[in-house]
Amino acid sequence: MKNKKIGIIFFTAFMILLIGGFFAIRYVKNKEKETVVEEYVPEEEITEEQVRQTIVSLYFPNKETNELNPEARLIDIKEIMNNAQEKLISLLVEGPKNEKNKKVIPEGTKLNKSYFEGDCVVLDFSSEFLNYNKEEEKAKENLMDCIVNTLTELTEVNKVKILVNGNENAEFNEVYSRK
């Protein structure tokens, strides 16, 4: 009698597992059919110009808090292929697009040339570079932080050295690194 009860229990458990397994396999197969991967078709084709664009970060101080804020710009990759540091400096000279940020590089400043000394980029500015607002407490610090933070976004740049009209200047005689 005991053997019959054990046999019935095993038979019932076996049938439950068998039926449960059948439904589990069926459920998984139906799910696979529902999740058929379809090819994504964009609403519009990506143009050659869109493929060539990249985002760069420029840094400008906030007008109210004086804290540096990154400002993203979408530019053509061809513009930064040969001399990225010159393009980034020209964008800093133009100033921010965000009206909450302020321009720090003085009006009329030109980048005479730039070159690398190892992982340090040397920037030779025109004399207008010295016309920054010396009365403002953090003007020089903001000026250098904007330039250094923007240029060190480039993998090949770790330090920045400033020249004015090809010569070292007493105000900017350090080699600057990102803080």
C-alpha positions as CSV (number, residue, x, y, z in Angstrom):
1,M,0.0,0.0,0.0
2,K,2.8,2.3,0.9
3,N,4.5,1.6,-2.4
4,K,1.3,2.4,-4.3
5,K,1.0,5.8,-2.6
6,I,4.7,6.6,-3.4
7,G,4.2,5.5,-7.0
8,I,1.1,7.7,-7.3
9,I,2.9,10.7,-5.8
10,F,5.9,10.2,-8.2
11,F,3.6,9.7,-11.2
12,T,1.6,12.9,-10.3
13,A,4.8,14.9,-9.8
14,F,6.1,13.6,-13.1
15,M,3.0,14.5,-14.9
16,I,3.0,18.0,-13.4
17,L,6.6,18.5,-14.4
18,L,5.9,17.2,-17.9
19,I,2.9,19.4,-18.5
20,G,4.6,22.4,-16.9
21,G,7.7,21.9,-19.0
22,F,5.5,21.7,-22.2
23,F,3.8,25.0,-21.4
24,A,7.1,26.7,-20.4
25,I,8.8,25.6,-23.7
26,R,5.7,26.8,-25.7
27,Y,5.7,30.1,-23.9
28,V,9.4,30.7,-24.6
29,K,9.0,29.8,-28.3
30,N,6.0,32.2,-28.6
31,K,8.1,35.0,-27.0
32,E,10.9,34.4,-29.5
33,K,8.4,34.8,-32.4
34,E,7.1,38.1,-30.9
35,T,10.6,39.6,-30.6
36,V,11.6,39.4,-34.2
37,V,14.3,41.9,-34.9
38,E,13.4,44.3,-37.7
39,E,15.8,46.5,-39.6
40,Y,15.8,50.1,-38.4
41,V,14.9,52.5,-41.2
42,P,15.7,56.2,-40.3
43,E,13.1,58.8,-41.1
44,E,15.7,60.7,-43.1
45,E,19.1,59.7,-44.6
46,I,22.2,60.9,-42.7
47,T,23.9,63.3,-45.0
48,E,27.6,63.3,-45.6
49,E,27.8,66.7,-43.7
50,Q,26.2,65.1,-40.6
51,V,28.7,62.3,-40.7
52,R,31.6,64.7,-40.6
53,Q,30.4,66.6,-37.6
54,T,31.7,66.3,-34.0
55,I,31.0,68.0,-30.7
56,V,33.6,70.0,-28.9
57,S,33.5,71.6,-25.4
58,L,34.4,75.2,-24.9
59,Y,34.6,76.7,-21.5
60,F,33.3,80.1,-20.5
61,P,32.7,81.7,-17.1
62,N,29.1,82.3,-15.9
63,K,28.2,86.0,-15.8
64,E,26.7,85.7,-12.3
65,T,28.8,83.1,-10.5
66,N,32.1,83.3,-12.4
67,E,32.2,79.4,-12.5
68,L,33.3,77.8,-15.7
69,N,30.6,76.2,-17.7
70,P,31.2,73.9,-20.7
71,E,29.4,74.9,-23.9
72,A,29.0,72.2,-26.6
73,R,29.5,73.2,-30.2
74,L,28.9,71.1,-33.3
75,I,31.6,71.6,-35.8
76,D,32.8,70.0,-39.0
77,I,35.6,67.4,-38.3
78,K,37.6,68.8,-41.3
79,E,38.0,72.1,-39.4
80,I,39.9,70.5,-36.5
81,M,41.8,67.8,-38.4
82,N,45.1,69.6,-39.0
83,N,45.2,72.2,-36.2
84,A,42.5,71.6,-33.6
85,Q,44.0,74.1,-31.1
86,E,43.7,77.0,-33.5
87,K,40.1,76.2,-34.3
88,L,39.2,75.9,-30.6
89,I,40.9,79.2,-29.8
90,S,39.1,81.0,-32.6
91,L,35.8,79.7,-31.2
92,L,36.8,81.0,-27.7
93,V,37.7,84.4,-29.3
94,E,34.2,84.5,-30.9
95,G,32.7,84.1,-27.4
96,P,29.8,82.0,-26.0
97,K,26.5,81.3,-27.7
98,N,24.8,81.0,-24.3
99,E,23.9,84.5,-23.0
100,K,24.4,83.4,-19.4
101,N,28.2,83.0,-20.1
102,K,30.7,85.7,-20.8
103,K,33.5,86.2,-23.2
104,V,37.0,86.2,-21.6
105,I,39.4,86.6,-24.5
106,P,39.8,90.4,-25.2
107,E,38.3,91.8,-28.4
108,G,40.7,92.0,-31.3
109,T,42.9,89.2,-30.0
110,K,44.5,87.1,-32.7
111,L,46.3,83.8,-32.5
112,N,49.6,84.4,-34.4
113,K,50.6,80.8,-34.3
114,S,50.5,77.7,-32.2
115,Y,52.8,74.7,-32.0
116,F,53.6,71.7,-29.7
117,E,56.5,71.2,-27.4
118,G,55.8,67.6,-26.3
119,D,52.4,67.5,-24.7
120,C,52.4,71.3,-24.2
121,V,50.7,73.5,-26.7
122,V,52.4,76.9,-27.1
123,L,50.0,79.7,-28.1
124,D,51.4,82.9,-29.5
125,F,48.8,85.7,-29.2
126,S,48.7,89.3,-30.4
127,S,49.3,92.1,-27.9
128,E,45.5,92.6,-27.5
129,F,45.5,89.4,-25.4
130,L,46.9,91.6,-22.5
131,N,43.8,93.8,-22.6
132,Y,41.8,91.5,-20.4
133,N,39.9,93.2,-17.5
134,K,42.6,93.5,-14.9
135,E,40.2,95.2,-12.4
136,E,38.0,92.0,-12.2
137,E,39.2,89.8,-9.4
138,K,39.3,86.4,-11.3
139,A,39.8,87.8,-14.8
140,K,43.3,86.3,-15.5
141,E,42.4,83.0,-13.8
142,N,39.2,82.7,-15.8
143,L,41.0,83.6,-19.0
144,M,43.6,80.9,-18.4
145,D,41.1,78.3,-17.1
146,C,38.9,78.8,-20.2
147,I,41.8,78.3,-22.6
148,V,43.4,75.4,-20.6
149,N,40.2,73.5,-20.0
150,T,39.1,73.8,-23.6
151,L,42.4,72.7,-25.1
152,T,43.0,69.9,-22.6
153,E,39.8,68.3,-24.0
154,L,42.2,67.3,-26.8
155,T,44.0,64.1,-26.0
156,E,47.4,65.4,-27.2
157,V,47.3,68.5,-24.9
158,N,48.2,68.4,-21.2
159,K,49.7,71.8,-20.7
160,V,49.5,75.3,-22.2
161,K,52.1,78.0,-22.5
162,I,51.3,81.6,-23.6
163,L,53.5,83.9,-25.6
164,V,52.6,87.5,-26.7
165,N,53.9,88.5,-30.1
166,G,56.4,85.7,-30.0
167,N,57.9,86.5,-26.6
168,E,57.4,85.3,-23.1
169,N,55.4,87.8,-21.0
170,A,55.8,88.5,-17.3
171,E,52.0,88.2,-16.7
172,F,51.8,84.8,-18.4
173,N,55.2,83.2,-17.7
174,E,53.9,79.9,-16.4
175,V,53.1,76.6,-18.0
176,Y,49.4,76.1,-17.2
177,S,47.7,72.7,-16.5
178,R,44.1,71.8,-16.0
179,K,43.0,72.1,-12.3
